[in-house]
Amino acid sequence: DAYVARIEAGLKRIDAAYAPYVYGHLADGNLHISINCDGPLPHERHAAIEDVLYQGLREAGGSFSAEHGVGLEKREAYERYADPVKRDLAKAIKALIDPGHVMNPGKVVG
């Protein structure tokens, strides 16, 4: 698929040794991507890697997160790449359920 080919090429531009492991849920088309590399990913490369993974995601019919929430580690990427309509909807639903902001305060949708 064109999205997977694009991320493969983008990761190679960052480091020739990087390769994506792509897996997911065939029934609903959700993809999960892990990066195959030697050791932990250097922190200074996180933003470039996120750009490769998440830019163009909506145009490809994808979403930043499908069936689960987003942790604090990915909060900035969520704000930058997730569909703003979906982000606003999530915040509105959270406000209805938790108007006092007592459930998991200060988290991604708070």
URJO-V699043 format. One line per field, one symbol per residue. phi: phi as a letter, one per 20 degrees, with the letter a starting at -180 (. if undefined). A space follows every 10 residues. Layout:
# URJO-V699043
phi = ???
This chain:
# URJO-V699043
phi = .ffffffgff ffffbgefbe edbrdffdmf ddcddebenf ffgfegffff gffdfnfffe ndcfbddbfd fffdgffgfe dfgfffffff fffffffcfe leelfmegdc
